[in-house]
């Protein structure tokens, strides 16, 4: 296995990780920003106020994007297993 092959597999794995985390993290970011703007407008400075909406939003994002995320991981794993002979030899 050449260093270029290892780097290519690592690049693909990092891309899959970024794509898997994006829906949940972007949802948490959007909800946190909206709650922060509401807190700034109303001058309510409670740090725990955004926790439950973020948690619920992330759960909904997982429900909506979960099948796509699972399909992405399964396809990546299958491609990796199919390419094992080519990667080794």
Backbone as ProteinMPNN parsed JSONL, in Angstrom:
{"seq_chain_A": "XXXXXXXXXXXXXXXXXXXXXXXXXXXXXXXXXXXXXXXXXXXXXXXXXXXXXXXXXXXXXXXXXXXXXXXXXXXXXXXXXXXXXXXXX", "coords_chain_A": {"N_chain_A": [[0.845, -1.165, 0.0], [0.673, 2.1, -0.958], [1.835, 5.349, 0.149], [0.273, 7.327, -1.041], [-2.114, 6.031, -1.546], [-2.998, 5.472, 1.036], [-3.379, 8.092, 1.951], [-5.426, 8.876, 0.231], [-7.553, 7.184, 0.99], [-7.828, 8.068, 3.626], [-8.569, 10.724, 3.123], [-11.056, 10.332, 1.882], [-12.412, 9.154, 4.03], [-12.419, 11.259, 5.898], [-13.989, 13.088, 4.505], [-16.434, 11.724, 4.493], [-16.941, 11.733, 7.243], [-17.25, 14.488, 7.707], [-19.516, 14.986, 6.147], [-21.341, 13.397, 7.504], [-21.535, 14.622, 10.004], [-22.427, 17.16, 9.439], [-25.355, 17.75, 9.096], [-26.378, 17.595, 11.761], [-24.685, 19.311, 13.241], [-25.003, 21.758, 11.885], [-27.705, 22.211, 12.324], [-27.726, 22.514, 15.134], [-26.145, 24.809, 15.267], [-27.741, 26.722, 13.912], [-30.052, 26.785, 15.534], [-28.91, 27.568, 17.962], [-27.97, 30.113, 17.247], [-30.383, 31.424, 16.677], [-31.681, 31.307, 19.194], [-29.813, 32.729, 20.68], [-30.067, 35.276, 19.522], [-32.678, 35.869, 20.276], [-32.341, 35.872, 23.043], [-30.625, 38.049, 23.288], [-32.253, 40.098, 22.397], [-34.309, 40.101, 24.282], [-32.972, 40.366, 26.611], [-32.583, 38.238, 28.318], [-30.443, 36.321, 30.01], [-29.916, 33.534, 30.342], [-28.004, 30.711, 30.518], [-28.643, 28.03, 30.135], [-30.885, 27.973, 28.606], [-30.87, 27.477, 25.859], [-30.305, 24.818, 25.599], [-32.262, 22.637, 25.617], [-33.907, 23.226, 23.266], [-31.867, 22.964, 21.298], [-31.146, 20.278, 21.644], [-33.561, 18.963, 20.988], [-33.817, 19.838, 18.331], [-31.541, 18.707, 17.175], [-32.176, 16.036, 17.47], [-34.412, 15.859, 15.777], [-33.147, 16.495, 13.368], [-31.504, 14.241, 13.14], [-33.493, 12.303, 12.835], [-34.592, 13.063, 10.378], [-32.38, 13.11, 8.584], [-31.229, 10.682, 9.066], [-31.521, 8.227, 7.604], [-30.232, 8.84, 5.219], [-27.664, 9.32, 6.217], [-26.986, 6.797, 7.243], [-27.018, 5.326, 4.87], [-24.882, 6.555, 3.555], [-22.661, 5.827, 5.173], [-22.779, 3.032, 4.97], [-22.405, 2.657, 2.189], [-19.807, 3.739, 1.905], [-18.344, 1.965, 3.515], [-18.807, -0.479, 2.174], [-17.588, 0.092, -0.32], [-14.971, 0.378, 0.573], [-14.409, -2.204, 1.578], [-14.68, -3.662, -0.806], [-12.504, -2.709, -2.219], [-10.313, -3.664, -0.886], [-8.601, -5.853, -1.814], [-7.306, -4.538, -3.963], [-6.101, -2.456, -2.615], [-4.272, -3.689, -0.937], [-2.639, -5.234, -2.63]], "CA_chain_A": [[0.0, 0.0, 0.0], [1.513, 3.294, -1.078], [1.383, 6.487, 0.954], [-0.785, 8.044, -1.754], [-3.35, 5.273, -1.338], [-3.405, 5.712, 2.422], [-3.883, 9.464, 2.026], [-6.707, 8.935, -0.466], [-8.553, 6.554, 1.861], [-8.025, 8.98, 4.754], [-9.32, 11.872, 2.616], [-12.434, 9.891, 1.709], [-12.984, 8.951, 5.358], [-12.682, 12.578, 6.475], [-15.13, 13.648, 3.784], [-17.628, 11.045, 5.013], [-17.155, 12.236, 8.604], [-17.777, 15.852, 7.596], [-20.88, 14.902, 5.635], [-22.181, 12.818, 8.546], [-21.731, 15.546, 11.129], [-22.954, 18.447, 8.982], [-26.762, 18.06, 9.42], [-26.587, 17.791, 13.199], [-23.966, 20.501, 13.69], [-25.625, 22.955, 11.307], [-28.959, 22.413, 13.046], [-27.386, 23.08, 16.445], [-25.668, 26.166, 15.033], [-28.871, 27.59, 13.565], [-30.9, 26.947, 16.716], [-28.15, 28.371, 18.925], [-27.959, 31.493, 16.778], [-31.731, 31.982, 16.867], [-31.901, 31.488, 20.638], [-28.939, 33.826, 21.103], [-30.664, 36.547, 19.099], [-33.842, 36.092, 21.145], [-31.829, 36.242, 24.362], [-30.081, 39.407, 23.215], [-33.36, 41.042, 22.246], [-35.114, 40.16, 25.504], [-32.021, 40.515, 27.709], [-32.597, 37.062, 29.192], [-29.099, 35.756, 29.88], [-29.873, 32.206, 30.94], [-27.12, 29.896, 29.686], [-29.221, 26.716, 29.87], [-32.11, 28.127, 27.829], [-30.742, 26.952, 24.497], [-29.938, 23.406, 25.606], [-33.373, 21.766, 25.218], [-34.22, 23.384, 21.831], [-30.793, 22.37, 20.501], [-31.262, 18.828, 21.756], [-34.709, 18.547, 20.185], [-33.498, 20.088, 16.928], [-30.575, 17.712, 16.729], [-32.915, 14.782, 17.362], [-35.201, 15.942, 14.539], [-32.199, 16.404, 12.253], [-31.123, 12.835, 13.018], [-34.632, 11.572, 12.276], [-34.765, 13.417, 8.965], [-31.202, 12.758, 7.785], [-30.663, 9.42, 9.531], [-31.433, 7.198, 6.557], [-29.171, 9.266, 4.309], [-26.393, 9.135, 6.904], [-26.721, 5.367, 7.28], [-26.688, 4.935, 3.501], [-23.543, 7.069, 3.28], [-21.687, 4.999, 5.886], [-22.807, 1.679, 4.394], [-21.758, 2.711, 0.874], [-18.37, 3.928, 2.099], [-17.782, 0.717, 4.031], [-18.821, -1.47, 1.107], [-16.529, 0.449, -1.273], [-13.685, 0.098, 1.203], [-14.219, -3.665, 1.589], [-14.494, -4.12, -2.182], [-11.2, -2.283, -2.698], [-9.238, -4.202, -0.054], [-7.567, -6.529, -2.602], [-6.528, -3.564, -4.742], [-5.311, -1.642, -1.692], [-3.179, -4.486, -0.392], [-1.723, -5.701, -3.673]], "C_chain_A": [[0.899, 1.239, 0.0], [0.999, 4.405, -0.169], [0.253, 7.28, 0.28], [-2.13, 7.354, -1.557], [-3.884, 5.493, 0.07], [-4.001, 7.111, 2.558], [-5.241, 9.602, 1.328], [-7.832, 8.314, 0.361], [-8.852, 7.459, 3.06], [-8.826, 10.206, 4.321], [-10.789, 11.516, 2.441], [-13.132, 9.706, 3.053], [-13.303, 10.283, 6.027], [-13.861, 13.262, 5.794], [-16.434, 13.026, 4.267], [-17.945, 11.554, 6.419], [-17.757, 13.643, 8.577], [-19.228, 15.826, 7.128], [-21.828, 14.312, 6.676], [-22.493, 13.815, 9.654], [-22.421, 16.844, 10.713], [-24.423, 18.683, 9.343], [-26.99, 18.372, 10.892], [-25.917, 19.08, 13.673], [-24.582, 21.786, 13.133], [-26.971, 23.255, 11.961], [-28.702, 23.044, 14.405], [-26.905, 24.523, 16.306], [-26.819, 27.126, 14.763], [-29.773, 27.837, 14.773], [-30.191, 27.792, 17.766], [-28.107, 29.838, 18.537], [-29.309, 32.152, 16.993], [-32.02, 32.237, 18.338], [-31.037, 32.631, 21.159], [-29.489, 35.187, 20.713], [-31.885, 36.878, 19.949], [-33.387, 36.518, 22.532], [-31.273, 37.659, 24.358], [-31.204, 40.438, 23.128], [-34.153, 41.192, 23.537], [-34.264, 40.364, 26.754], [-32.157, 39.419, 28.762], [-31.258, 36.361, 28.99], [-28.989, 34.429, 30.61], [-29.095, 31.276, 30.022], [-27.753, 28.558, 29.302], [-30.467, 26.784, 28.996], [-32.018, 27.494, 26.451], [-30.49, 25.448, 24.462], [-31.052, 22.507, 25.081], [-33.767, 21.992, 23.762], [-33.138, 22.805, 20.919], [-30.896, 20.855, 20.497], [-32.418, 18.308, 20.911], [-34.445, 18.734, 18.695], [-32.525, 19.075, 16.373], [-31.238, 16.344, 16.585], [-33.747, 14.753, 16.088], [-34.296, 15.842, 13.317], [-31.731, 14.969, 12.046], [-32.258, 11.992, 12.448], [-34.774, 11.829, 10.78], [-33.601, 12.892, 8.125], [-30.623, 11.391, 8.137], [-30.512, 8.371, 8.448], [-30.347, 7.547, 5.541], [-27.793, 9.029, 4.923], [-26.01, 7.658, 6.949], [-26.332, 4.852, 5.898], [-25.272, 5.373, 3.132], [-22.463, 6.194, 3.921], [-21.625, 3.6, 5.276], [-22.12, 1.669, 3.034], [-20.245, 2.884, 0.986], [-17.71, 2.629, 2.558], [-17.742, -0.362, 2.952], [-17.744, -1.189, 0.06], [-15.152, 0.127, -0.712], [-13.403, -1.407, 1.22], [-13.995, -4.215, 0.186], [-13.097, -3.792, -2.698], [-10.039, -2.834, -1.885], [-8.199, -4.977, -0.893], [-6.694, -5.566, -3.415], [-5.648, -2.718, -3.825], [-4.097, -2.405, -1.165], [-2.145, -4.819, -1.47], [-1.278, -4.644, -4.556]], "O_chain_A": [[1.77, 1.392, 0.856], [-0.164, 4.386, 0.234], [-0.613, 7.833, 0.957], [-3.159, 8.014, -1.417], [-5.086, 5.679, 0.264], [-5.026, 7.285, 3.218], [-6.102, 10.356, 1.782], [-8.934, 8.859, 0.424], [-10.008, 7.596, 3.46], [-9.676, 10.681, 5.074], [-11.669, 12.297, 2.804], [-14.302, 10.058, 3.203], [-14.351, 10.421, 6.658], [-14.646, 13.944, 6.453], [-17.432, 13.728, 4.433], [-19.111, 11.78, 6.742], [-18.672, 13.944, 9.343], [-20.068, 16.558, 7.65], [-22.998, 14.689, 6.725], [-23.607, 13.836, 10.178], [-22.948, 17.556, 11.567], [-24.727, 19.754, 9.868], [-27.715, 19.309, 11.227], [-26.515, 19.852, 14.421], [-24.67, 22.79, 13.84], [-27.335, 24.418, 12.134], [-29.378, 23.998, 14.789], [-27.228, 25.367, 17.143], [-26.863, 28.22, 15.324], [-30.207, 28.964, 15.008], [-30.816, 28.647, 18.393], [-28.197, 30.713, 19.399], [-29.384, 33.298, 17.435], [-32.554, 33.29, 18.685], [-31.488, 33.418, 21.992], [-29.39, 36.144, 21.481], [-32.102, 38.036, 20.303], [-33.973, 37.419, 23.132], [-31.438, 38.39, 25.334], [-31.115, 41.517, 23.714], [-34.62, 42.285, 23.855], [-34.807, 40.519, 27.848], [-31.885, 39.638, 29.942], [-30.98, 35.86, 27.9], [-28.071, 34.225, 31.405], [-29.483, 31.073, 28.872], [-27.431, 28.008, 28.25], [-31.047, 25.747, 28.676], [-33.026, 27.015, 25.933], [-30.465, 24.862, 23.38], [-30.813, 21.694, 24.187], [-33.955, 21.004, 23.052], [-33.451, 22.221, 19.883], [-30.749, 20.222, 19.452], [-32.267, 17.318, 20.196], [-34.81, 17.88, 17.888], [-32.663, 18.631, 15.233], [-30.9, 15.58, 15.68], [-33.786, 13.737, 15.394], [-34.641, 15.177, 12.339], [-31.575, 14.525, 10.908], [-32.018, 11.073, 11.666], [-35.046, 10.908, 10.01], [-33.817, 12.296, 7.07], [-29.618, 10.984, 7.555], [-29.486, 7.696, 8.377], [-29.631, 6.669, 5.06], [-26.868, 8.593, 4.238], [-24.853, 7.304, 6.722], [-25.421, 4.034, 5.772], [-24.547, 4.634, 2.467], [-21.467, 5.862, 3.279], [-20.54, 3.048, 5.088], [-21.332, 0.767, 2.75], [-19.489, 2.251, 0.25], [-16.655, 2.244, 2.054], [-16.75, -1.08, 2.83], [-17.064, -2.107, -0.398], [-14.273, -0.341, -1.435], [-12.29, -1.836, 0.913], [-13.202, -5.139, 0.007], [-12.561, -4.525, -3.529], [-8.887, -2.505, -2.167], [-7.002, -4.767, -0.693], [-5.485, -5.765, -3.534], [-4.559, -2.306, -4.225], [-3.027, -1.829, -0.972], [-0.939, -4.7, -1.251], [-0.503, -4.896, -5.48]]}, "name": "protein", "num_of_chains": 1, "seq": "XXXXXXXXXXXXXXXXXXXXXXXXXXXXXXXXXXXXXXXXXXXXXXXXXXXXXXXXXXXXXXXXXXXXXXXXXXXXXXXXXXXXXXXXX"}
